[in-house]
Structures are given as C-alpha cells and as structure tokens.
Amino acid sequence: MRYLWVVAVLAVGGAIAWWASGERRAAYVELQLWALPLVAAGLMLAVAAVVLGQRRARRQAVEQARRSAESESRRAHRTFVGRLDHELKNPVTALKMALPSVSDPVLARQLMGQVDRLQGLVGELRKLSEIDEYPVAQEPVDLAEVIDDVLAALDLSDRDVVVSLPRAPRPLPAVWGDRDLVFLALYNVVSNAHKYSGPGATIEIRASEERHMVRVEVSDTGCGIPAGEVDQVWGELARGSGVRHIPGHGLGLSMVAAVTRRLGGGCELSSIEGQGTTVVLRLPLGAQ
C-alpha cells in the first residue's frame, strides 16, 4: 500500500517539476505527450491505494467485531453456566439426601440415575465454559504417549483398534500445547467412536504432518450420522436422532471444538450414515 502512494507522488511530482523547468511551450508539448499519462497513472494508483486501504479497514473492522461478539458470547455463556451450577447444586444435593427415604427400590434407582445425570450434565457444562479461561501449558506433547493413555483409559477390548503413526522419513514430531487438553480432546473423540459403534467394529487412529500442524484422524465403522445432522454435531447438547437411546449429554464434540480452538488448532467431521464417522483434529507442531 505504501509503495502505491510513493509511485503516485513521484509520478505527479515529476510531471510538475518537468513542466516548471525549461521553456513553457516545450514543457506543455512534453506534458501532452507523456506527462499526462504519468499523471493519470499516478492518480489511478492513488485512488486504488485509497480503495484498497478502505477495503482492508472494513475487513479488519468486521473481523474485530466478529471476535468481540464471540468473546462476549463466551463470557455470557460462562456467566449463565456459573449461575446454573449455583442454582442447581442445593436442589440436587437435597434430592440425593431424600432418595434413601423412597420405599420403592426400583423408583429410587431410577431417580438416582436421573439426579446423577443432571449433576453430570451441569459438571460437563461447567468444564466446557471454563476452557477459554483454562491456563494452557506451552510444552511439547508426545502424541503417541497420549494415544496410549487414551486407549488405556477406555475399555476397547471388543473393538478392532488400529493405530497408524508415521515412522518414515521420521517419527511423528511432538505437538505444542497442553498435555491434559490434548488428552481431553482425543479421549472424547475415541470415546464417541466406541459409544456409537458396536462390538467388532473397527476404530482407526491415524496421524501425519500437515502444514505446521499434526493431523489426527479417528475413524470408526459405527452407525454414522445422517447427512442433514452433520453440521449440528458441534453444538452443545446436540444428539443425533438415531442415537438418543444411547446415554450421553451431547457435549463431547463441543468440548473437542473448544479444546482444539484453545490449543490453536481446529477440527472437522465427516460421516456416512450406516457406515461410520471420521473426526479430524489439527494440532500445532512443537518446536523443531
């Protein structure tokens, strides 16, 4: 942008200086012959510089407004969840204390299950709302070790689990960020792959380098997601129409999206109903 202004000023200034020096008639002829195109070009460059500057300023203003709106939305969400947690804590505790007095053991178990579910839901919402304020450690994280920890934390003995990490031309480098958050994101994705697939299904975990990022894919041969619902899965409390009989809060992928954003990465999902789902995480590479 700065160079366009320099060229414009030099063109106009040079034409004026040439006109001011020497004989007026000769200068006038020369001005007609070549100075006018230079002046016109300089003016066009100046106009282009102004237009481009205005466009860039508008883009920056829109981006700033978008970020401010997102920040305000997350702040309002944290406030709401904090109030919800506070308002529900005492009633839930009172319900738990009152359940032993229920004479029907079947009803008591059912009520306890619903109370536990409500308590778990509020806890998950609280964790999700706190991600943006979570103090993120900045350290190299061995992804292979995190994957091993995730698999050890889940009972996948009835699934065919395949882990594929590159060895050539070099092993997968470390990702950069917070080990606990990387674990949380991967745990939620692999847990979903297990939850929404049946015994004997295949779960594949693949990783590779991709443009200063590590790309992690978790694929399964589970029930998949209807095409019309794929864009909704990142929303809080989102549950697919075909899996509402499976226990869950609908917060797993929301947590994954929040964590990868906090780590400076991203995520995406593709799915074919009746065949399976692939979730892709992108995490920033560590220092090489």
For each residue, the residues with C-beta under 8 A, 3 or more apart:
1: 4 5 49 52 53 56
2: 5 6
3: 6 7
4: 1 7 8 45 46 48 49 52
5: 1 2 8 9 45 46 49
6: 2 3 9 10
7: 3 4 10 11 42 45
8: 4 5 11 12 42 43 45 46 49
9: 5 6 12 13 42
10: 6 7 13 14 42
11: 7 8 14 15 38 39 41 42 45
12: 8 9 15 16 38 39 42 43
13: 9 10 16 17
14: 10 11 17 18 38
15: 11 12 18 19 31 35 36 38 39 42
16: 12 13 19 20
17: 13 14 20 21
18: 14 15 21 22 27 30 31 35
19: 15 16 27 28 30 31 35
20: 16 17 27
21: 17 18 27
22: 18 26 27
23: 26 27
24: 27 28
25: 28 29
26: 22 23 29 30
27: 18 19 20 21 22 23 24 30 31
28: 19 24 25 31 32
29: 25 26 32 33
30: 18 19 26 27 33 34 35
31: 15 18 19 27 28 34 35 36
32: 28 29 35 36
33: 29 30
34: 30 31 37 38
35: 15 18 19 30 31 32 38 39
36: 15 31 32 39 40
37: 34 40 41
38: 11 12 14 15 34 35 41 42
39: 11 12 15 35 36 42 43
40: 36 37 43 44
41: 11 37 38 44 45
42: 7 8 9 10 11 12 15 38 39 45 46
43: 8 12 39 40 46 47
44: 40 41 47 48
45: 4 5 7 8 11 41 42 48 49
46: 4 5 8 42 43 49 50
47: 43 44 50 51
48: 4 44 45 51 52
49: 1 4 5 8 45 46 52 53
50: 46 47 53 54
51: 47 48 54 55
52: 1 4 48 49 55 56
53: 1 49 50 56 57
54: 50 51 57 58
55: 51 52 58 59
56: 1 52 53 59 60
57: 53 54 60 61
58: 54 55 61 62
59: 55 56 62 63
60: 56 57 63 64
61: 57 58 64 65
62: 58 59 65 66
63: 59 60 66 67
64: 60 61 67 68
65: 61 62 68 69
66: 62 63 69 70
67: 63 64 70 71
68: 64 65 71 72
69: 65 66 72 73
70: 66 67 73 74
71: 67 68 74 75
72: 68 69 75 76
73: 69 70 76 77
74: 70 71 77 78 129 132
75: 71 72 78 79
76: 72 73 79 80
77: 73 74 80 81 129
78: 74 75 81 82 129 130 132 133
79: 75 76 82 83
80: 76 77 83 84
81: 77 78 84 85 122 125 126 128 129
82: 78 79 85 86 126 129
83: 79 80 86 87
84: 80 81 87 88 122 125
85: 81 82 88 89 122 125 126
86: 82 83 89
87: 83 84 90 91
88: 84 85 91 92 118 122
89: 85 86 92 93 122
90: 87 93 94
91: 87 88 94 95
92: 88 89 95 96 115 118 119 122
93: 89 90 96 97
94: 90 91 97 98
95: 91 92 98 99 111 115
96: 92 93 99 112 115
97: 93 94 100
98: 94 95 101 102
99: 95 96 102 108 111 112 115
100: 97 108
101: 98
102: 98 99 105 107 108 111
103:
104: 107 108
105: 102 108 109
106: 109 110
107: 102 104 110 111
108: 99 100 102 104 105 111 112
109: 105 106 112 113
110: 106 107 113 114
111: 95 99 102 107 108 114 115
112: 96 99 108 109 115 116
113: 109 110 116 117
114: 110 111 117 118
115: 92 95 96 99 111 112 118 119
116: 112 113 119 120
117: 113 114 120 121 247 249
118: 88 92 114 115 121 122
119: 92 115 116 122 123
120: 116 117 123 124 249
121: 117 118 124 125 249 251
122: 81 84 85 88 89 92 118 119 125 126
123: 119 120 126 127
124: 120 121 127 128 249 251 255
125: 81 84 85 121 122 128 129 236 251
126: 81 82 85 122 123 129 130
127: 123 124 130 131 255
128: 81 124 125 131 236 251 254 255 258
129: 74 77 78 81 82 125 126 132
130: 78 126 127 133 134
131: 127 128 134 181 255 258 259 262
132: 74 78 129 258 262
133: 78 130
134: 130 131 178 181 262
135:
136: 177 178 181 262 263
137: 177 178 179 180
138: 176 177 178
139: 176 177 178 179
140: 174 175 176 286 287
141: 146 174 175 176 177 178 179 182 286
142: 145 146 174
143: 146 147 165 172 174 175 182 207 214 216 283
144: 147 148 165 171 172
145: 142 148 149
146: 141 142 143 149 150 179 182 183 186
147: 143 144 150 151 163 165 186 205 207
148: 144 145 151 152
149: 145 146 152 153 183
150: 146 147 153 154 183 186 187 190
151: 147 148 154 156 161 163 190
152: 148 149
153: 149 150 187
154: 150 151 187 190 191 194
155: 158
156: 151 159 161 190 194 203
157:
158: 155 199 200
159: 156 194 197 199 200 201 202 203
160: 200 201 202 203
161: 151 156 202 203 204 205
162: 202 203 204 205
163: 147 151 204 205 206
164: 204 205 206 207
165: 143 144 147 171 172 206 207
166: 170 171 172 207 208 209
167: 170 171
168:
169:
170: 166 167 173
171: 144 165 166 167
172: 143 144 165 166 207 208 209 214
173: 170 209 214 285 286 288
174: 140 141 142 143 285 286
175: 140 141 143 182 214 283 284 285 286
176: 138 139 140 141 264 283 284 285 286 287
177: 136 137 138 139 141 181 182 263 264 265 283 284
178: 134 136 137 138 139 141 181 182 263
179: 137 139 141 146 182 183
180: 137 183 184
181: 131 134 136 177 178 184 185 259 262 263
182: 141 143 146 175 177 178 179 185 186 259 263 283
183: 146 149 150 179 180 186 187
184: 180 181 187 188 255 259
185: 181 182 188 189 255 256 259 260 263 267 281
186: 146 147 150 182 183 189 190 216 218 281
187: 150 153 154 183 184 190 191
188: 184 185 191 192 252 253 255 256
189: 185 186 192 193 218 252 253 256 279 281
190: 150 151 154 156 186 187 193 194 203 205 218
191: 154 187 188 194 195 252
192: 188 189 195 196 252 253 277 279
193: 189 190 196 197 203 218 219 220 222 277 279
194: 154 156 159 190 191 197 203 220
195: 191 192 246 248
196: 192 193 220 222 223 243 246 277
197: 159 193 194 201 203 220 221 222 223 276
198: 201 222
199: 158 159
200: 158 159 160
201: 159 160 197 198 220 221 222 276
202: 159 160 161 162 219 220 221
203: 156 159 160 161 162 190 193 194 197 218 219 220 221
204: 161 162 163 164 217 218 219 220
205: 147 161 162 163 164 190 216 217 218
206: 163 164 165 216 217 219
207: 143 147 164 165 166 172 214 215 216 217
208: 166 172 214 215
209: 166 172 173 213 214 215 285
210: 213 214 215 282
211:
212: 284 285
213: 209 210 265 282 283 284 285
214: 143 172 173 175 207 208 209 210 282 283 284 285
215: 207 208 209 210 280 281 282
216: 143 186 205 206 207 280 281 282 283
217: 204 205 206 207 278 279 280 281
218: 186 189 190 193 203 204 205 278 279 281
219: 193 202 203 204 206 276 277 278 279
220: 193 194 196 197 201 202 203 204 276 277 278
221: 197 201 202 203 275 276
222: 193 196 197 198 201 276 277
223: 196 197 242 243 273 274 276
224: 271 272 273 274 275 276 277
225: 229 230 233 240 269 271 273 277
226: 229 230 240 241 242 273
227: 230 273
228:
229: 225 226 232 233 240 241
230: 225 226 227 233 269 270 271
231: 234
232: 229 235 238
233: 225 229 230 238 240 253 269
234: 231 238 253 254 257 269
235: 232 238 250 254
236: 125 128 250 251 254
237: 249 250 251
238: 232 233 234 235 250 253 254
239: 243 244 248 250
240: 225 226 229 233 243 244
241: 226 229 244
242: 223 226 273
243: 196 223 239 240 246 248
244: 239 240 241
245:
246: 195 196 243
247: 117
248: 195 239 243 252
249: 117 120 121 124 237 252
250: 235 236 237 238 239 254
251: 121 124 125 128 236 237 254 255
252: 188 189 191 192 248 249 255 256
253: 188 189 192 233 234 238 256 257 269 279
254: 128 234 235 236 238 250 251 257 258
255: 124 127 128 131 184 185 188 251 252 258 259
256: 185 188 189 252 253 259 260 267 279 281
257: 234 253 254 260 261 267
258: 128 131 132 254 255 261 262
259: 131 181 182 184 185 255 256 262 263
260: 185 256 257 263 265 266 267 281 282 283
261: 257 258 264 265 266
262: 131 132 134 136 181 258 259
263: 136 177 178 181 182 185 259 260 283 284
264: 176 177 261 284
265: 177 213 260 261 281 282 283 284
266: 260 261 281 282
267: 185 256 257 260 279 280 281 282
268: 279 280
269: 225 230 233 234 253 277 278 279 280
270: 230 277 278 280
271: 224 225 230 276 277 278
272: 224 275 276 277
273: 223 224 225 226 227 242
274: 223 224
275: 221 224 272
276: 197 201 219 220 221 222 223 224 271 272
277: 192 193 196 219 220 222 224 225 269 270 271 272
278: 217 218 219 220 269 270 271
279: 189 192 193 217 218 219 253 256 267 268 269
280: 215 216 217 267 268 269 270
281: 185 186 189 215 216 217 218 256 260 265 266 267
282: 210 213 214 215 216 260 265 266 267
283: 143 175 176 177 182 213 214 216 260 263 265
284: 175 176 177 212 213 214 263 264 265
285: 173 174 175 176 209 212 213 214 288
286: 140 141 173 174 175 176
287: 140 176
288: 173 285
